[in-house]
Amino acid sequence: MSQPTRHIPLARPAIQESDIAAVVDVLRSGQLVQGPRVGAVEAALCRRTGAPFAAAAANGTATLHLALLALGIGPGDEVIVPAFSYVATANAVMHAGATPVFVDIRPDTFNIDVGRIEAALTPLTRAIMPVHEFGLCADMDAVLDIAETHGLAVIEDAACALGAQDGGREAGTMGDAGSFSFHPRKAVTSGEGGCLLLKHEQHWLAVRALRNHGIGRRAGGDADDFIYAGYNYRMTDMAAALLLGQLERVDAARERRAELAERYNAAFSESIAVTAPTVPPGKRHAWQTYHVMLLPSLDRRSIVHGLAALGIGANYGAQCIPALPVYREKGAFHPTDFPTAHAAFNNGLALPLYEHLQDDDIDFVAQSLIKLVGKP
Ligand SMILES: *Cc1c(COP(=O)(O)O)cnc(C)c1O
């Protein structure tokens, strides 16, 4: 078999020499963990989003876990999560000892179908954890209304959504807590890393203690002590230094990805086999992932292999979480209860999207996919 002439992976971090130099500076500084660069990441995220409090941590699953713990959610509690997301969303609920209760998604946005949330509430429900899937905000007005009516907390899984907006509000700032991930698959990366935005000071203080072995101050106390059996979820300063320069470039990078996404959309506009994503009015997509739906009659596996043979990285975009063995084996969930999430898991396809792709890379990927779906 001939070697592919191009190499277009699904994702590629945009790290510059200045970012590398910033990491090397940390190595020389002697302060490697939860030092000034971590503080600078938190300050930068507060500045750009307007959030009053931010707390960085080891990764975006740790930040979700910390948010649940700080909000007092644990065994016996239920948390509403979308049935279609990266599995970490539901895993974090399990880590807190609570039970994820799945709700199907909307086919047009891949986000939680807010019209189905109330039917999933029980007297044990404590929180709603909407995911801004692929970088597009969930319908937050409806989520916040339901939460207020029923006295529930809201934790945004904004792992993919830094820079996204809903009605002019920044992703991560609308709920009681909002969680970002900086894994290399995301638009900005610290290697491993995450950050929470928080509305309330008491939650922020709890998160700061819980991420660092439980070291914090009791209300009214005058010195730090060990007040929880906490975790080691600290971010390193190497990770923070890698991220800081990228945070300054977030908007320019998002605008470039939006242009490339438009180019994909135009290429697929005539196709009946490939349905391009849409952005509802009032929302600004972060375009962390470009995700299309294929006709169910197509064989996605062979399409993924066909693209790989051309040097193009493509894969399913997220999981139908209740269909995964670990959740299915709990016996309480039936994948057929979530037909839209199931379809997105089986027939969805994420295509390469990152700021350094050229227009003709997009054309090559789009034309290659159109040719492959043309002969199913
Ligand atoms: C990436 C991701 C996470 C997990 O982030 P990590 O930093 O890899 O732990 C959680 N939720 C969603 C929706 C994600 O995309």
The ligand as an SDF file (V2000), in Angstrom:
LIG
                    3D

 15 15  0  0  0  0  0  0  0  0999 V2000
  -11.9000   16.4410   27.8270 C   0  0  0  0  0  0  0  0  0  0  0  0
  -13.1770   16.4150   28.5650 C   0  0  0  0  0  0  0  0  0  0  0  0
  -13.2280   16.1520   29.9470 C   0  0  0  0  0  0  0  0  0  0  0  0
  -12.0370   15.6760   30.7300 C   0  0  0  0  0  0  0  0  0  0  0  0
  -10.9480   16.5190   30.7470 O   0  0  0  0  0  0  0  0  0  0  0  0
   -9.5110   15.9040   31.1720 P   0  0  0  0  0  0  0  0  0  0  0  0
   -8.6810   17.1500   31.2900 O   0  0  0  0  0  0  0  0  0  0  0  0
   -9.0790   15.0110   30.0640 O   0  0  0  0  0  0  0  0  0  0  0  0
   -9.6780   15.2120   32.4540 O   0  0  0  0  0  0  0  0  0  0  0  0
  -14.4550   16.2370   30.5770 C   0  0  0  0  0  0  0  0  0  0  0  0
  -15.5760   16.5380   29.9110 N   0  0  0  0  0  0  0  0  0  0  0  0
  -15.5760   16.7800   28.5740 C   0  0  0  0  0  0  0  0  0  0  0  0
  -16.8460   17.1310   27.8930 C   0  0  0  0  0  0  0  0  0  0  0  0
  -14.3810   16.7120   27.8580 C   0  0  0  0  0  0  0  0  0  0  0  0
  -14.3970   16.9250   26.5410 O   0  0  0  0  0  0  0  0  0  0  0  0
  1  2  1  0
  2  3  1  0
  2 14  2  0
  3  4  1  0
  3 10  2  0
  4  5  1  0
  5  6  1  0
  6  7  2  0
  6  8  1  0
  6  9  1  0
 10 11  1  0
 11 12  2  0
 12 13  1  0
 12 14  1  0
 14 15  1  0
M  END
$$$$
